Amino acid sequence: KVSAESATFTTSPVYKNKEMVNHHGGVIRLGENVYGHSDSKGWICQNFKTGATVWSSNKPGKGSITCADGHFYLRTEGGKGTVVLIEATPEAYKETGRFDQPDRSGQNSWAHPVVANGKLYLRDQDTLLCYDVKSK
């Protein structure tokens, strides 16, 4: 919380918890919630104002996140580089699609997925993949 008294500003914590233990960053605030991967809980939706976990899921595994067109694109950092599409909703983890990345490097991929102009971009070391995700 930020408070102002004349030209002096002070801060004080509103809450503190370890619900969102995020290793690489890449959380998204949408409405009153924050979405991302927590090392201790998997993918979570956390209420931004209270800090309470709204939902969590251990699927599909640790990775990065981006948001476009009412969905989150989750990308696992290791293994097959699985990309999962879930609804951007605080109701529950609702998976609507998934695929495994072709041409995997065999190394962890920490580059965050990017959606721009209806295209999903995935980078894995020196490989760049592009998928048309525009609504038909």
Disulfide bonds with the S-S distance in Angstrom:
none
